[in-house]
């Protein structure tokens, strides 16, 4: 469809260079500056064709639910894997239309907030076990420990194993896979994929023979009113998708603890009133969420995107990091005088975009929230004197806001 005519020429679009070290070190300032110039920016990098980025909250929500922008296989970096793994790599995340709707309809009941709440005691048990393990890593001389490798990193995979129904004897291997996945792409990442898929196939076969109180057993039993059900390939692919997408609590938990330690007034308020835990986790997800840029979408037709001409086939993303700090959506008020660039656990609830929005809203958001809540509250309860033990280091990652380490004194 042709572009609609414009009465006035659009203002210049700000440009952000993804390889700029200042952008990588402080994406909030760089993207925030672009947001205040206009709702759309242009992202560039050497050897990269560029893409459009929507920077403001309302426009971001609109874009994430606009069917003219589709996620497809080009949205992901496909690792080199053996041929027998390929059928399992195309997940629901890159499906659209009826294909996506069918799978989402079949699996959504198993991912509901009610089902997640039923998982809470098991998540809390995982957190308690990890805190026990953390205690063995504390330095006997100065009481310090790094929370990233010894707490935040193993948490999501331990929860996934418990949730999915992975047999106890292979869970240590899966914890190693989780550490590899959360570290990003590369040879080690590609090498871990066959093991994850092999373990997922074995777990599906086991749960067909021996159903349990777990996600896979429930999904194996699923049929809709027309008799449709998930195939073994779809079940294994779903486990692979959970392993990939389900690592977000690692950077979220680490970022959340780091943010609280950087805002002692907010930490004191949370300690004084545990009833603030749930709203605090929502605010921490907004303020310190790990997602800088959403998975790229591709325009299925020529689109006038908030005043910017986007051609069919152009890549479009949402700058989650700056949309979640848009003062138009998260204004300072007399009750919450802090601007959105500050953490305020009393801030009125506005749904943040850390788990996406629209068709591809994160299925596991309820479980991720529970993990983060259990981890933060459990850590603060176990260690009431928790404090920094040196400066935390950020990973140099233009797409994810994550810590390489988080040294604390317990």
VOLUM-441450 format. One record per atom (N, C-alpha, C): x, y, z. Coordinates in steps of 0.001 Angstrom, whole numbers, padded with zeros to 6 digits, always signed. Example, Ala and Ser with C-alpha at 12.3 -4.5 7.8 and 13.67 -1.06 7.14 Angstrom:
<kollos>
+013190-005690+007800+012300-004500+007800+013200-003300+007800+012850-002250+007080+013670-001060+007140+012900+000030+007870
</kollos>
This chain:
<kollos>
+000852-001181+000000+000000+000000+000000+000888+001229+000000+000588+002287-000757+001452+003466-000839+001418+004250+000460+002462+005071+000646+002503+005922+001828+001378+006940+001776+000820+007220+002938-000192+008271+003027+000489+009626+002904-000174+010614+002316+000439+011940+002176+000568+012629+003522+001546+013487+003632+001760+014244+004855+001551+015723+004574+000952+016406+005524+000732+017845+005352+002047+018605+005490+002910+018176+006411+004178+018859+006655+005297+017829+006645+006492+018208+006253+007608+017265+006279+007917+016839+007709+008293+015562+007868+008616+015039+009201+009944+015627+009668+010119+015807+010983+011394+016310+011502+012487+015264+011291+013756+015675+011336+014848+014714+011181+014765+013611+012242+015106+012405+011831+015067+011259+012753+016415+011131+013442+016449+011081+014780+017735+010922+015465+018362+009569+015132+019689+009533+015130+020418+008316+014786+021227+007848+015986+021184+006547+016245+021934+005955+017355+022862+004901+016785+024139+004989+017111+025135+004041+016633+025308+002936+017692+024894+001733+017363+024885+000645+018343+026279+000277+018823+027299+000551+018029+028670+000200+018420+029340+001299+019250+028664+002416+019439+029205+003527+020233+029307+003073+021691+030495+003153+022258+030698+002677+023625+029845+003444+024624+029601+004734+024379+028754+005508+025289+027321+004983+025271+026843+004520+024110+025497+003944+024008+025439+002622+024759+026481+001804+024618+026504+000495+025282+026598+000669+026801+027426+001617+027241+027608+001824+028684+026371+002440+029334+025692+003332+028618+024536+004025+029192+023441+004173+028135+022744+003073+027824+021697+003151+026800+020536+004043+027199+020293+004195+028489+019146+004985+028943+019297+006450+028554+020509+006982+028689+020741+008372+028298+020670+008536+026788+021323+007632+026058+021366+007739+024595+019975+007610+023980+019247+006579+024383+017908+006376+023826+016927+007413+024369+017132+007833+025621+016266+008859+026188+016394+010176+025458+017612+010537+025068+017825+011762+024306+017090+011682+022966+017180+010507+022322+016480+010317+021041+014967+010371+021238+014480+009799+022322+013036+009790+022603+012482+011199+022700+013226+012083+023303+012743+013451+023468+012835+014253+022168+013540+013738+021169+013557+014392+019851+012411+013926+018966+011917+012711+019227+010831+012176+018418+010562+010728+018768+009421+010171+018322+009040+008814+018717+009761+007699+017973+010540+008035+016942+011245+007019+016153+012691+007452+015965+013619+006487+016112+015041+006736+015869+015554+005726+014841+016727+005993+014302+017368+005082+013366+018593+004478+014040+018680+003130+014061+019808+002425+014658+020762+001975+013559+022048+002217+013762+023051+001832+012775+024240+001178+013475+025017+000418+012693+026259-000188+013176+027052-000635+011959+028383-000723+012055+029183-001186+010921+028751-002581+010454+028556-002739+009159+028166-004024+008598+026734-004416+008883+025930-003466+009321+024547-003732+009728+023640-002808+008925+022609-003364+008307+021749-002587+007430+020936-001518+008105+020869-001552+009414+020109-000554+010150+018674-000967+010389+018054-000352+011387+016638-000596+011657+016045+000615+012350+014732+000700+012315+014001+001755+012998+013721+001316+014435+013718+002262+015362+013424+001972+016765+012375+002950+017276+011291+002439+017807+010247+003266+018419+010649+003499+019867+010658+004753+020296+011273+005114+021575+010300+005527+022673+009048+005837+022322+008089+006320+023324+007089+005239+023697+006594+005308+024926+005789+004227+025489+004509+003952+024702+003664+004945+024496+002383+004721+023821+002605+004212+022402+003553+004820+021700+003850+004402+020333+004455+002997+020309+005233+002664+021346+005822+001326+021429+004744+000260+021602+003792+000508+022497+002693-000444+022679+001911-000639+021381+001680+000452+020694+000942+000384+019437+001706-000448+018408+003017-000236+018320+003832-000964+017348+003886-002448+017668+004027-002799+018949+004132-004207+019338+002854-004993+019062+001732-004302+018925+000469-004989+018640-000040-004722+017222+000823-004169+016365+000438-003845+014987+000744-005034+014073-000268-005646+013459-000026-006840+012631+000783-006558+011369+001011-005292+011054+001827-004975+009875+003318-005183+010137+003679-005444+011385+005073-005715+011737+005152-007137+012284+005861-008008+011596+005896-009421+011951+007302-009863+012344+007340-010702+013385+008575-011417+013714+008700-012583+012742+009907-012819+012252+010137-013944+011352+011521-014521+011639+011929-015525+010878+013203-016184+011160+014378-015209+011097+014280-014188+010228+015355-013190+010125+015512-012371+011404+014519-012428+012286+014580-011666+013532+015593-012251+014511+016042-013478+014246+016914-014181+015184+018236-014556+014506+019280-014652+015309+020555-015162+014823+020529-016675+014963+020454-017375+013844+020321-018834+013871+021697-019483+014043+021918-020213+015136+023223-020846+015339+023404-022045+014409+024661-022406+014175+024973-023592+013387+024811-024818+014282+023867-025690+013911+023590-026889+014702+023451-028088+013771+023549-029314+014299+023345-030499+013463+021942-030503+012850+021812-031179+011710+020541-031189+010983+019385-031719+011824+019662-032690+012704+018557-033277+013474+017991-032307+014512+018694-031178+014752+018187-030171+015697+017302-029131+015015+017441-028991+013707+016771-027897+012995+015260-027870+013168+014556-029030+013163+013086-028958+013295+012618-028313+014595+013505-028253+015600+013095-027766+016912+013438-026286+017143+014122-025660+016187+014580-024288+016416+013557-023233+016040+012561-023606+015277+011542-022621+014889+010460-022595+015965+010551-021624+016851+009656-021568+017999+008433-020686+017712+007527-020670+018661+006329-019849+018567+006665-018374+018402+007860-017958+018888+008239-016552+018833+008332-016029+017408+008625-016902+016425+008753-016429+015050+007578-016845+014183+006477-017237+014825+005258-017570+014088+004285-016407+014162+003406-016317+013175+002414-015259+013125+001081-015841+012667+000027-015041+012816-001271-015425+012280-001835-016698+012880-002577-017495+012077-003251-018697+012586-002293-019715+013209-001089-019836+012646-000112-020792+013168+000262-020445+014608+000549-019178+014851+000888-018714+016195-000317-018835+017122-001482-018447+016620-002696-018474+017430-003021-019887+017897-002862-020877+017008-003160-022272+017370-002287-022723+018544-000968-022522+018443-000080-022964+019510-000335-022188+020794-000546-020899+020664-000779-020072+021849-002053-020536+022563-003082-020863+021796-004337-021308+022395-004150-022625+023149-003337-023518+022610-003131-024812+023241-002328-024712+024535-001325-023838+024562-000419-023826+025715-000750-022749+026741-001511-021715+026367-001736-020572+027261-002302-020958+028627-003272-021899+028727-003797-022225+030057-002724-022710+031035-001710-023397+030522-000652-023909+031394+000287-022810+031874+000192-021607+031265+001070-020497+031625+000309-019375+032333-000900-019629+032769-001717-018583+033373-001145-018144+034719-001582-016965+035175-001141-016465+036478-001550-017420+037598-002722-018060+037444-003174-019016+038467-002246-020224+038541-001838-020748+037370-000911-021881+037361+000452-021468+037908+000867-020253+037581+002141-019774+038110+002093-019665+039626+000981-019170+040171+000846-019041+041621+000944-020402+042308+000429-021445+041652+000519-022797+042214+001957-023288+042255+002797-022689+041404+004212-023063+041353+005036-022345+042421+004451-021344+043085+005207-020511+044027+005965-021319+045078+005337-022309+045769+006104-023036+046794+007338-023733+046227+007242-024227+045001+008387-024913+044412+009472-023923+044002+009065-022741+043531+010046-021696+043217+010749-021238+044493+009992-021046+045563+010587-020618+046829+011541-021676+047367+011212-022962+047148+012120-024032+047573+013419-023994+046776+013319-023707+045479+014526-023568+044653+015374-022408+045168+014733-021277+045459+015465-020105+045970+016153-020433+047291+015442-021099+048202+016047-021457+049490+017256-022371+049303+017152-023320+048377+018276-024225+048118+019469-023455+047550+019193-022520+046642+020281-021719+046075+020915-020813+047132+020114-020294+048039+020667-019479+049122+021544-020317+050045+021165-021574+050269+022016-022479+051048+023345-022706+050329+023282-022895+049003+024508-023075+048222+025332-021798+048228+024661-020649+048148+025363-019366+048164+026185-019216+049443+025629-019655+050561+026312-019518+051847+027659-020244+051850+027752-021321+051085+029017-022067+051031+030075-021357+050194+029671-020355+049419+030605-019620+048562+031068-018310+049179+030521-017958+050330+030882-016694+050977+032315-016775+051501+033083-015733+051226+034467-015693+051694+034503-015682+053216+035264-016587+053832+035323-016598+055300+036106-015427+055869+036884-014751+055024+037705-013648+055533+036970-012319+055548+036172-012037+054487+035513-010719+054454+034006-010794+054210+033443-012001+054137+031992-012140+054001+031450-011717+052655+032273-011763+051604+031816-011333+050282+031522-012533+049387+030678-012287+048373+030330-013323+047406+029781-012625+046159+029941-013261+045010+029415-012729+043749+028044-013357+043499+027009-012525+043470+025645-013036+043326+025336-013562+041924+026063-013105+040897+025709-013526+039540+025947-015014+039333+027169-015538+039488+027355-016970+039227+026770-017877+040295+026664-017379+041522+026283-018257+042629+024815-018147+043042+024064-017264+042379+022641-017153+042732+021776-016826+041521+022017-015688+040894+021140-015252+039798+021235-016163+038579+022441-016614+038232+022600-017394+037005+021947-018777+037086+022114-019543+038159+021477-020875+038188+019974-020843+038431+019429-019738+038910+018017-019700+039288+017064-020084+038160+017100-019436+036985+016084-019747+035976+016097-021198+035514+017298-021771+035296+017331-023140+034811+016869-024120+035880+017178-023853+037136+016676-024722+038201+015156-024676+038266+014578-023486+038070+013121-023362+038063+012530-024060+036840+013159-023872+035668+012667-024529+034451+012674-026045+034609+013748-026591+035164+013820-028045+035380+012697-028524+036292+012439-027768+037353+011368-028128+038290+010013-028008+037620+009819-026960+036874+008543-026655+036228+008243-027639+035098+009244-027887+034253+009046-028734+033072+008959-030203+033449+009689-030602+034497+009715-032005+034877+010958-032717+034394+012078-031985+034265+013347-032589+033855+013830-033523+034964+014228-034750+034631+014680-035700+035657+015857-035171+036472+015871-035496+037749+016894-034997+038666+018304-035308+038180+018515-036506+037595+019873-036927+037250+020507-036097+036139+019707-035398+035326+020317-034588+034259+020234-033093+034549+019689-032728+035703+019565-031304+036012+020901-030578+036147+021956-031200+036723+023241-030489+036766+023754-030113+035369+023534-031001+034403+023955-030706+033037+023143-029538+032475+021855-029500+032804+021003-028410+032320+021402-027082+032951+021881-027105+034188+022344-025870+034805+023532-025313+034026+024409-026197+033554+025535-025762+032725+025031-025161+031409+024004-025798+030828+023430-025254+029594+022887-023843+029832+022205-023643+030958+021632-022338+031267+022700-021266+031359+023836-021588+032008+024925-020626+032124+025458-020254+030748+025491-021232+029838+025971-020973+028478+024991-020085+027720+023704-020399+027823+022681-019651+027090+022645-018199+027551+022690-017968+028839+022554-016608+029351+023771-015755+029007+024897-016406+028679+026104-015668+028315+026071-015171+026883+025108-015665+026070+024935-015139+024718+025371-016100+023645+025458-015572+022414+025763-016390+021253+027246-016751+021222+027604-017684+020339+028992-018093+020205+029086-019597+020063+030324-020086+019972+030548-021515+019754+030005-022351+020910+030204-021894+022142+029707-022654+023298+028186-022731+023298+027557-021623+022899+026098-021582+022824+025589-022612+021822+026168-022609+020608+025753-023556+019576+026017-024985+020014+027127-025211+020721+027471-026565+021157+026516-027090+022213+025878-026194+022970+024954-026637+024029+023601-027062+023481+023238-026577+022288+021889-026800+021764+021564-028289+021577+022436-029098+020947+022084-030519+020794+021802-031212+022125+022571-030864+023163+022338-031477+024468+020998-031075+025062+020631-029792+024910+019343-029326+025419+018200-030038+024702+018302-030132+023380+017225-030758+022602+017159-032257+022894+018311-032907+023021+018315-034335+023365+017661-034549+024737+018014-033708+025700+017403-033830+027025+015914-033555+026995+015484-032585+026162+014053-032287+026042+013304-033470+025448+013885-034110+024412+013235-035284+023808+013109-036405+024833+014178-036628+025594+014146-037688+026614+013100-037388+027678+012979-036111+028044+012007-035739+029078+010579-035898+028565+010327-035536+027290+008996-035733+026711+008644-037216+026707+009580-038065+026290+009325-039513+026275+009050-040032+027682+009830-039550+028664+009632-039986+030042+008256-039590+030553+007851-038335+030298+006566-037873+030828+005378-038499+030097+005583-038989+028888+004514-039770+028253+004328-041096+028988+005442-041700+029426+005368-042978+030143+004989-042792+031605+005551-041727+032205+005376-041509+033652+004950-040068+033903+003674-039750+033729+003214-038372+033953+003478-037938+035385+003742-036648+035553+003978-036092+036876+003233-034792+037057+003558-034083+038132+002946-032784+038413+003850-031705+037840+003832-031567+036513+004756-030655+035844+004143-030159+034541+004801-029177+033943+004295-028531+032739+004175-029498+031564+005203-030299+031323+005162-031205+030179+004036-032218+030299+003861-032782+031478+002780-033756+031671+001426-033121+031392+001279-031870+031818+000029-031163+031567-000170-030907+030074+000880-030480+029391+000755-030175+027967+000558-031436+027126+001105-032551+027563+000880-033817+026856-000595-034188+026902-001274-033819+027991-002698-034147+028144-003615-033173+027414-003062-032037+026976-003892-030971+026418-004538-031388+025104-005818-031107+025000-006552-031162+023732-007553-030014+023749-007740-029369+022605-008776-028347+022574-010109-028985+022198-011145-028164+022066-012477-028721+021818-012589-029397+020455-011628-029145+019566-011654-029792+018258-010724-030996+018203-010162-031372+019340-009302-032541+019389-007864-032270+019021-007494-031008+018771-006124-030673+018413-005225-030869+019632-003994-031272+019377-003051-031458+020478-001637-031168+019982-000702-031071+020916+000687-030765+020584+001424-032026+020153+002199-031926+019081+003028-033043+018643+004294-033100+019497+005037-034206+019390+006293-034309+020131+007277-033237+019701+007324-032932+018396+008220-031869+017922+007829-030541+018559+006542-030253+018644+006086-028997+019253+006395-028959+020741+006285-030095+021428+006602-030143+022854+008089-029910+023094+008929-030569+022306+010376-030388+022455+010757-028947+022116+010148-028403+021065+010424-027018+020669+010023-026058+021779+008915-026332+022447+008471-025473+023543+009483-025484+024680+010031-026666+024997+011057-026738+026050+012282-025932+025641+012710-026080+024383+013838-025296+023888+013545-023797+024003+012328-023396+023642+011929-021987+023739+011989-021512+025191+011522-022343+026129+011575-021977+027546+013016-021791+028008+013902-022682+027555+015307-022569+027946+015894-021265+027422+015570-020917+026174+016092-019698+025574+015506-018450+026237+014176-018345+026205+013509-017136+026689+013466-017081+028210+013582-018237+028849+013393-018300+030293+014586-017901+031122+015680-017426+030474+016854-017021+031239+016787-015570+031708+015720-014851+031340+015654-013415+031678+015703-013120+033177+015216-014022+034069+015359-013685+035488+016801-013549+035965+017767-014137+035253+019163-013965+035684+019563-012491+035682+019503-011793+034534+019852-010366+034594+018846-009533+035357+017569-009932+035366+016565-009143+036083+016811-009174+037584+017096-010350+038142+017361-010458+039584+018623-009671+039942+019679-009849+039154+020926-009131+039442+020726-007615+039322+020043-007179+038264+019769-005744+038098+018918-005212+039241+017926-006003+039671+017026-005564+040743+017785-005362+042049+018640-006321+042404+019418-006190+043638+020368-004999+043530+021006-004851+042379+021916-003726+042160+021171-002397+042288+019964-002326+041728+019177-001088+041796+018788-000762+043232+018387-001764+043994+018017-001522+045389+019227-001064+046206+020383-001666+045951+021581-001245+046675+022008+000162+046274+021634+000589+045065+021947+001943+044596+020937+002969+045084+019808+002497+045627+018750+003389+046130+018415+002971+047564+019283+003301+048528+019088+002833+049907+017755+003239+050517+017189+004377+050082+015889+004777+050616+014796+003801+050177+014885+003331+048927+013891+002377+048430+014090+001009+049075+015331+000625+049282+015614-000638+049959+015094-000601+051389+015292+000524+052068+014802+000658+053444+013273+000595+053483+012610+001233+052510+011147+001199+052459+010642-000211+052230+011328-000967+051395+010916-002344+051122+011132-003228+052337+012251-003046+053013+012491-003824+054240+011456-003500+055313+011041-002229+055383+010099-001805+056421+008687-002307+056148+008360-002547+054888+006993-002946+054535+007034-004021+053451+007083-005291+053844+007133-006386+052864+005924-006418+051934+004815-005750+052311+003646-005692+051428+003958-004954+050132+005059-004213+050122+005462-003490+048912+006210-004385+047921+006406-005662+048263+007251-006517+047426+006738-006619+045998+005454-006926+045810+004924-007095+044447+005025-005810+043630+004543-004650+044152+004728-003422+043369+006197-003062+043174+007048-003426+044129+008476-003150+043971+009062-003954+042808+008632-005211+042664+009128-006039+041567+008672-005468+040226+007442-004948+040155+006975-004315+038917+007807-003074+038598+008078-002267+039618+008877-001064+039398+010312-001420+039022+010858-002465+039633+012209-002902+039285+012246-003443+037855+011168-004116+037429+011092-004585+036047+011056-003429+035064+010389-002347+035449+010356-001148+034593+011709-000458+034581+012265-000236+035767+013462+000580+035904+014735-000173+035525+014806-001455+035845+016062-002202+035705+015908-003462+034870+014866-003525+034049+014668-004693+033201+015832-004889+032245+016133-006131+031871+017322-006392+031050+017160-006090+029561+015932-006002+029063+015731-005849+027623+015925-004402+027201+016914-004163+026350+017134-002825+025795+016325-002659+024519+016406-003647+023640+015694-003603+022364+014848-004856+022204+013616-004690+021733+012733-005826+021480+013220-006596+020253+012761-007833+020113+013070-008636+018929+012604-007868+017694+013446-007737+016675+013052-006967+015488+011839-007557+014780+010988-006671+014303+009873-007026+013436+010187-006522+012024+009450-007041+011032+009638-006599+009654+008307-006105+009093+008366-004958+008447+007155-004360+007876+006661-005225+006714+005385-005576+006751+004798-006398+005686+004254-005538+004546+004294-004230+004728+003863-003287+003693+004496-001944+004000+004409-000998+003089+004860+000361+003363+004001+000953+004479+004656+001552+005473+003938+002051+006646+004445+003451+006992+003524+004327+007359+003895+005605+007939+003906+005412+009452+005096+005236+010009+005258+004868+011414+005509+006122+012247+004441+006626+012851+004548+007793+013722+005310+008923+013019+004926+009139+011757+005492+010229+010979+006725+009874+010167+007218+008639+010296+008421+008207+009577+008025+007173+008528+008533+007343+007317+008221+006415+006233+009064+005142+006381+008384+004030+006580+009035+002724+006713+008629+001888+005510+009618+001397+004758+009329+000627+003558+009065-000833+003889+008274-001481+003047+008031-002912+003189+009367-003644+003276+009500-004533+004273+010734-005285+004473+011709-004649+005435+011476-003377+005821+012362-002724+006785+012227-003359+008162+013335-003407+008893+013331-003914+010267+012934-002801+011230+012086-003155+012192+011594-002199+013191+011690-002860+014562+012232-002139+015537+012275-002639+016906+011648-001606+017832+011542-001963+019083+011076-001043+020122+012193-000901+021143+012550+000326+021478+013564+000587+022491+012893+000482+023865+012826-000758+024372+012141-001025+025645+012736-000180+026768+014059-000065+026775+014730+000629+027876+014265+002063+028026+014031+002739+026909+013614+004153+027005+012095+004297+027036+011361+003386+026401+009896+003435+026506+009464+003250+027962+010186+002406+028703+009869+002174+030109+010270+003336+031015+010938+004329+030440+011289+005528+031220+010708+006787+030574+009663+006618+029800+009026+007740+029120+008216+008552+030130+008551+009819+030354+007816+010617+031346+006358+010841+030970+005992+010624+029708+004591+010750+029312+003750+009617+029909+004368+008467+030130+003654+007310+030688+003892+007150+032180+005053+007610+032660+005423+007438+034072+005801+008796+034666+004821+009699+034751+005147+011068+035206+005425+011120+036703+006215+012098+037084+006362+012399+038511+005069+013052+038994+004658+012737+040217+003445+013306+040797+003761+013790+042210+002768+014374+042860+002988+014823+044237+003231+013640+045167+002629+012477+044847+002825+011288+045672+004100+010538+045302+004488+010590+044023+005722+009953+043565+006545+011007+042821+007276+011821+043567+007982+012960+042954+009168+012559+042087+009570+011300+042150+010730+010878+041372+010385+010732+039890+011255+011217+039026+011082+011042+037585+011274+009569+037235+010871+009144+036027+011017+007736+035666+012460+007270+035534+013425+008190+035559+014830+007796+035578+015314+007462+036979+014400+007442+037930+014714+007051+039308+013800+005902+039727+014309+005064+040598+013529+003957+041152+012593+004487+042227+011320+004114+042160+010337+004544+043155+009328+003418+043333+009463+002635+044396+008612+001462+044573+007180+001833+044967+006914+003129+045184+005547+003588+045432+004885+004112+044159+005563+004013+043030+005034+004564+041788+003725+003861+041408+002696+004624+040990+001446+003983+040550+001720+003009+039406+001019+001899+039431+001290+000827+038476+000810+001178+037068+001733+001197+036133+001451+001277+034696+002189+000094+034086+001542-000755+033297+002213-001957+032784+003480-001604+032001+004619-002103+032461+005850-001855+031722+005952-002835+030551+006926-002607+029686+007048-003367+028447+008169-004393+028488+008672-004673+029688+009788-005607+029810+009469-007009+029324+008205-007399+029383+007791-008715+028886+007064-008607+027546+007177-007450+026914+006551-007253+025621+005115-006774+025742+004396-006901+024626+003004-006467+024563+002412-007035+023282+001113-007292+023296+000463-007732+022075+000597-009210+021816+000645-009587+020526+000596-010988+020119+001708-011829+020749+002890-011236+020901+004046-011997+021368+004408-011658+022814+003419-011241+023596+003662-011013+025020+004211-012302+025637+005202-012169+026501+005904-013322+027063+004952-014267+027800+004894-015521+027335+004031-016516+027982+004446-016767+029423+005737-016734+029685+006236-017062+031016+006382-015873+031943+005726-014747+031631+005892-013534+032437+005510-013757+033899+004421-014481+034143+003981-014691+035529+005020-015475+036321+005623-016468+035693+006649-017262+036380+007917-016428+036585+008285-015618+035598+009465-014761+035744+009281-013767+036888+008081-013203+036989+007801-012269+038097+007934-012992+039437+007358-014189+039530+007422-014948+040778+008858-015286+041148+009648-015684+040165+011056-015979+040431+011767-014765+040998+011553-013621+040358+012229-012397+040786+011791-011999+042185+010492-012091+042432+009972-011752+043760+010537-012685+044821+010518-013990+044541+011027-014960+045509+012521-014766+045746+013264-014472+044678+014709-014316+044800+015070-013072+045607+014449-011943+045284+014779-010690+045972+014347-010745+047433+013106-011182+047665+012628-011227+049056+013395-012270+049864+013696-013417+049260+014456-014447+049966+015854-013980+050315+016508-013297+049395+017867-012801+049627+017881-011754+050740+016922-010823+050712+016880-009775+051735+016514-010341+053098+015677-011360+053098+015303-011994+054365+016489-012769+054962+017198-013499+054093+018330-014302+054569+019498-013415+055018+019689-012286+054323+020838-011420+054597+020368-009985+054824+019875-009668+056030+019353-008323+056304+020415-007235+056223+021697-007609+056308+022763-006616+056219+023410-006557+054844+022739-007071+053823+023304-007121+052474+023799-005740+052039+025031-005704+051520+025628-004430+051099+026585-004684+049937+026941-003606+049252+027905-003727+048159+029281-004125+048693+030040-004832+047825+031431-005144+048148+032284-004810+046936+032182-003581+046488+032894-003166+045281+031922-002853+044162+032453-002311+043081+031634-001887+041959+031277-003077+041071+029997-003221+040762+029564-004258+039824+029981-003878+038413+030312-004879+037589+030720-004639+036206+029584-005002+035260+029361-004142+034271+028343-004381+033254+028937-005160+032083+028154-006084+031529+028548-006749+030293+028406-005758+029145+029325-005792+028205+029270-004876+027050+028354-005494+026000+027071-005366+026212+026057-006012+025379+025068-004939+024909+025018-004620+023608+024127-003548+023151+022648-003902+023189+022317-005184+023350+020912-005590+023326+020330-005923+024682+021200-006182+025674+020723-006603+026996+021474-005854+028082+020731-005301+029033+021303-004597+030179+021533-005633+031269+022781-006101+031398+023049-007174+032347+024403-006968+033005+024532-007555+034180+025760-007464+034957+026652-008669+034693+027954-008413+034597+028915-009509+034507+029193-010077+035897+029097-009232+036914+029250-009698+038286+028512-008758+039226+028306-009190+040440+027668-008353+041471+028223-008756+042833+029400-008212+043192+029989-008561+044487+029243-007882+045630+028870-008671+046636+028157-008139+047796+028800-008677+049074+028504-007979+050148+028914-008448+051485+027641-008852+052223+027639-010062+052731+026439-010587+053386+026571-010609+054902
</kollos>
